[in-house]
Amino acid sequence: MGEKKGWRVKTFATEIKIFQTIKELEILDDKVNRFIVDNKVKKVVSVNDTTTTDNTGATIGLIRVLTYEA
């Protein structure tokens, strides 16, 4: 049989500030891409984003989850 591979999950988070969202998303993208390169990730299984909100329902943050093959 072949080598048994497992999936790993890495979570990244960023605060979202009004009028700065594009910059913050670019920084988050850079963090994820740097992680992929630094850890020599060969296969990404999935990338998912979800928002965090305050008690008024306003978006205040973003969580990005990267699932990759180890």
VMD Tcl script that builds the backbone (N, CA, C; Angstrom):
set m [mol new atoms 210]
animate dup $m
set s [atomselect $m all]
$s set {name element resname resid chain x y z} {
  {N N MET 1 A 0.826 -1.183 0.000}
  {CA C MET 1 A 0.000 0.000 0.000}
  {C C MET 1 A 0.871 1.248 0.000}
  {N N GLY 2 A 0.269 2.339 -0.419}
  {CA C GLY 2 A 0.998 3.597 -0.470}
  {C C GLY 2 A 1.107 4.254 0.897}
  {N N GLU 3 A 1.838 5.334 0.904}
  {CA C GLU 3 A 2.035 6.109 2.123}
  {C C GLU 3 A 0.709 6.724 2.571}
  {N N LYS 4 A 0.414 6.604 3.864}
  {CA C LYS 4 A -0.818 7.173 4.397}
  {C C LYS 4 A -0.611 8.674 4.622}
  {N N LYS 5 A -1.518 9.468 4.067}
  {CA C LYS 5 A -1.414 10.912 4.193}
  {C C LYS 5 A -2.570 11.415 5.040}
  {N N GLY 6 A -2.322 12.507 5.729}
  {CA C GLY 6 A -3.366 13.093 6.545}
  {C C GLY 6 A -3.587 14.544 6.160}
  {N N TRP 7 A -4.710 15.044 6.571}
  {CA C TRP 7 A -5.018 16.446 6.344}
  {C C TRP 7 A -4.705 17.229 7.594}
  {N N ARG 8 A -4.263 18.447 7.404}
  {CA C ARG 8 A -3.999 19.359 8.504}
  {C C ARG 8 A -4.777 20.634 8.270}
  {N N VAL 9 A -5.044 21.333 9.350}
  {CA C VAL 9 A -5.826 22.558 9.262}
  {C C VAL 9 A -5.055 23.682 9.945}
  {N N LYS 10 A -4.995 24.826 9.288}
  {CA C LYS 10 A -4.359 26.027 9.833}
  {C C LYS 10 A -5.373 27.155 9.743}
  {N N THR 11 A -5.534 27.896 10.837}
  {CA C THR 11 A -6.499 28.984 10.892}
  {C C THR 11 A -5.768 30.323 10.969}
  {N N PHE 12 A -6.239 31.281 10.197}
  {CA C PHE 12 A -5.705 32.641 10.182}
  {C C PHE 12 A -6.859 33.584 10.489}
  {N N ALA 13 A -6.574 34.694 11.155}
  {CA C ALA 13 A -7.631 35.659 11.467}
  {C C ALA 13 A -7.117 37.072 11.263}
  {N N THR 14 A -8.034 37.971 10.939}
  {CA C THR 14 A -7.678 39.371 10.792}
  {C C THR 14 A -8.860 40.236 11.214}
  {N N GLU 15 A -8.537 41.386 11.734}
  {CA C GLU 15 A -9.553 42.369 12.079}
  {C C GLU 15 A -9.933 43.121 10.810}
  {N N ILE 16 A -11.198 43.438 10.680}
  {CA C ILE 16 A -11.672 44.205 9.524}
  {C C ILE 16 A -12.061 45.604 10.006}
  {N N LYS 17 A -11.422 46.593 9.435}
  {CA C LYS 17 A -11.735 47.985 9.774}
  {C C LYS 17 A -12.386 48.658 8.572}
  {N N ILE 18 A -13.310 49.504 8.840}
  {CA C ILE 18 A -14.013 50.209 7.781}
  {C C ILE 18 A -13.013 50.972 6.909}
  {N N PHE 19 A -13.205 50.930 5.614}
  {CA C PHE 19 A -12.388 51.595 4.594}
  {C C PHE 19 A -10.985 51.020 4.451}
  {N N GLN 20 A -10.675 49.921 5.123}
  {CA C GLN 20 A -9.347 49.315 4.995}
  {C C GLN 20 A -9.423 47.843 4.600}
  {N N THR 21 A -10.588 47.396 4.201}
  {CA C THR 21 A -10.820 45.976 3.966}
  {C C THR 21 A -9.913 45.398 2.886}
  {N N ILE 22 A -9.752 46.097 1.787}
  {CA C ILE 22 A -8.907 45.575 0.690}
  {C C ILE 22 A -7.487 45.338 1.188}
  {N N LYS 23 A -6.934 46.285 1.915}
  {CA C LYS 23 A -5.573 46.155 2.442}
  {C C LYS 23 A -5.490 44.969 3.403}
  {N N GLU 24 A -6.483 44.836 4.279}
  {CA C GLU 24 A -6.465 43.740 5.245}
  {C C GLU 24 A -6.590 42.382 4.567}
  {N N LEU 25 A -7.400 42.295 3.523}
  {CA C LEU 25 A -7.526 41.042 2.782}
  {C C LEU 25 A -6.226 40.697 2.062}
  {N N GLU 26 A -5.552 41.693 1.524}
  {CA C GLU 26 A -4.254 41.449 0.877}
  {C C GLU 26 A -3.233 40.945 1.885}
  {N N ILE 27 A -3.233 41.511 3.083}
  {CA C ILE 27 A -2.317 41.064 4.141}
  {C C ILE 27 A -2.636 39.622 4.538}
  {N N LEU 28 A -3.930 39.310 4.667}
  {CA C LEU 28 A -4.342 37.942 4.999}
  {C C LEU 28 A -3.920 36.974 3.895}
  {N N ASP 29 A -4.134 37.339 2.641}
  {CA C ASP 29 A -3.694 36.503 1.516}
  {C C ASP 29 A -2.194 36.249 1.589}
  {N N ASP 30 A -1.424 37.304 1.877}
  {CA C ASP 30 A 0.034 37.165 1.987}
  {C C ASP 30 A 0.418 36.206 3.109}
  {N N LYS 31 A -0.273 36.285 4.259}
  {CA C LYS 31 A 0.013 35.378 5.387}
  {C C LYS 31 A -0.207 33.928 4.983}
  {N N VAL 32 A -1.331 33.678 4.332}
  {CA C VAL 32 A -1.660 32.312 3.920}
  {C C VAL 32 A -0.656 31.813 2.883}
  {N N ASN 33 A -0.366 32.632 1.892}
  {CA C ASN 33 A 0.595 32.241 0.852}
  {C C ASN 33 A 1.983 32.001 1.431}
  {N N ARG 34 A 2.396 32.827 2.383}
  {CA C ARG 34 A 3.704 32.653 3.025}
  {C C ARG 34 A 3.731 31.331 3.806}
  {N N PHE 35 A 2.623 31.013 4.506}
  {CA C PHE 35 A 2.537 29.750 5.230}
  {C C PHE 35 A 2.687 28.570 4.275}
  {N N ILE 36 A 2.005 28.632 3.138}
  {CA C ILE 36 A 2.066 27.551 2.144}
  {C C ILE 36 A 3.493 27.351 1.649}
  {N N VAL 37 A 4.166 28.436 1.345}
  {CA C VAL 37 A 5.547 28.347 0.848}
  {C C VAL 37 A 6.496 27.878 1.951}
  {N N ASP 38 A 6.417 28.516 3.132}
  {CA C ASP 38 A 7.338 28.189 4.229}
  {C C ASP 38 A 7.206 26.750 4.695}
  {N N ASN 39 A 5.997 26.196 4.614}
  {CA C ASN 39 A 5.759 24.831 5.072}
  {C C ASN 39 A 5.730 23.816 3.943}
  {N N LYS 40 A 6.099 24.279 2.754}
  {CA C LYS 40 A 6.207 23.413 1.578}
  {C C LYS 40 A 4.933 22.583 1.352}
  {N N VAL 41 A 3.789 23.267 1.488}
  {CA C VAL 41 A 2.504 22.616 1.256}
  {C C VAL 41 A 2.386 22.300 -0.230}
  {N N LYS 42 A 2.146 21.041 -0.546}
  {CA C LYS 42 A 2.081 20.625 -1.941}
  {C C LYS 42 A 0.646 20.543 -2.455}
  {N N LYS 43 A -0.317 20.309 -1.551}
  {CA C LYS 43 A -1.697 20.168 -1.990}
  {C C LYS 43 A -2.637 20.853 -0.995}
  {N N VAL 44 A -3.341 21.853 -1.483}
  {CA C VAL 44 A -4.365 22.524 -0.689}
  {C C VAL 44 A -5.689 21.821 -0.963}
  {N N VAL 45 A -6.364 21.403 0.104}
  {CA C VAL 45 A -7.639 20.708 -0.028}
  {C C VAL 45 A -8.777 21.718 -0.097}
  {N N SER 46 A -8.732 22.726 0.787}
  {CA C SER 46 A -9.772 23.754 0.759}
  {C C SER 46 A -9.319 25.005 1.494}
  {N N VAL 47 A -9.951 26.112 1.124}
  {CA C VAL 47 A -9.768 27.392 1.808}
  {C C VAL 47 A -11.167 27.954 2.021}
  {N N ASN 48 A -11.480 28.279 3.269}
  {CA C ASN 48 A -12.804 28.802 3.590}
  {C C ASN 48 A -12.681 30.051 4.447}
  {N N ASP 49 A -13.547 31.012 4.180}
  {CA C ASP 49 A -13.603 32.246 4.960}
  {C C ASP 49 A -14.942 32.340 5.667}
  {N N THR 50 A -14.917 32.906 6.847}
  {CA C THR 50 A -16.144 33.244 7.561}
  {C C THR 50 A -15.897 34.551 8.311}
  {N N THR 51 A -16.949 35.287 8.536}
  {CA C THR 51 A -16.807 36.569 9.225}
  {C C THR 51 A -17.163 36.438 10.691}
  {N N THR 52 A -16.621 37.352 11.473}
  {CA C THR 52 A -17.028 37.514 12.863}
  {C C THR 52 A -17.751 38.841 12.964}
  {N N THR 53 A -18.709 38.904 13.873}
  {CA C THR 53 A -19.514 40.119 14.002}
  {C C THR 53 A -19.550 40.584 15.448}
  {N N ASP 54 A -19.900 41.853 15.611}
  {CA C ASP 54 A -20.107 42.367 16.963}
  {C C ASP 54 A -21.572 42.203 17.349}
  {N N ASN 55 A -21.956 42.765 18.485}
  {CA C ASN 55 A -23.327 42.572 18.968}
  {C C ASN 55 A -24.379 43.318 18.144}
  {N N THR 56 A -23.948 44.167 17.211}
  {CA C THR 56 A -24.904 44.849 16.327}
  {C C THR 56 A -25.031 44.140 14.986}
  {N N GLY 57 A -24.210 43.121 14.761}
  {CA C GLY 57 A -24.237 42.404 13.499}
  {C C GLY 57 A -23.226 42.920 12.485}
  {N N ALA 58 A -22.475 43.938 12.865}
  {CA C ALA 58 A -21.463 44.496 11.960}
  {C C ALA 58 A -20.259 43.553 11.873}
  {N N THR 59 A -19.737 43.389 10.683}
  {CA C THR 59 A -18.552 42.545 10.485}
  {C C THR 59 A -17.337 43.230 11.093}
  {N N ILE 60 A -16.623 42.501 11.951}
  {CA C ILE 60 A -15.442 43.067 12.599}
  {C C ILE 60 A -14.188 42.235 12.361}
  {N N GLY 61 A -14.349 41.082 11.732}
  {CA C GLY 61 A -13.176 40.243 11.508}
  {C C GLY 61 A -13.443 39.156 10.490}
  {N N LEU 62 A -12.365 38.510 10.108}
  {CA C LEU 62 A -12.446 37.433 9.127}
  {C C LEU 62 A -11.575 36.289 9.602}
  {N N ILE 63 A -12.118 35.091 9.514}
  {CA C ILE 63 A -11.347 33.879 9.834}
  {C C ILE 63 A -11.211 33.084 8.543}
  {N N ARG 64 A -9.995 32.731 8.206}
  {CA C ARG 64 A -9.717 31.916 7.028}
  {C C ARG 64 A -9.130 30.592 7.489}
  {N N VAL 65 A -9.714 29.511 7.003}
  {CA C VAL 65 A -9.265 28.172 7.370}
  {C C VAL 65 A -8.684 27.495 6.134}
  {N N LEU 66 A -7.467 27.038 6.260}
  {CA C LEU 66 A -6.748 26.353 5.183}
  {C C LEU 66 A -6.627 24.881 5.568}
  {N N THR 67 A -7.139 24.006 4.716}
  {CA C THR 67 A -6.970 22.567 4.909}
  {C C THR 67 A -6.014 22.080 3.837}
  {N N TYR 68 A -4.985 21.366 4.277}
  {CA C TYR 68 A -3.955 20.925 3.318}
  {C C TYR 68 A -3.516 19.516 3.645}
  {N N GLU 69 A -2.927 18.882 2.666}
  {CA C GLU 69 A -2.448 17.519 2.826}
  {C C GLU 69 A -1.041 17.530 3.393}
  {N N ALA 70 A -0.856 16.727 4.447}
  {CA C ALA 70 A 0.461 16.666 5.093}
  {C C ALA 70 A 1.286 15.525 4.519}
}
mol reanalyze $m
mol bondsrecalc $m
mol representation Tube
mol addrep $m
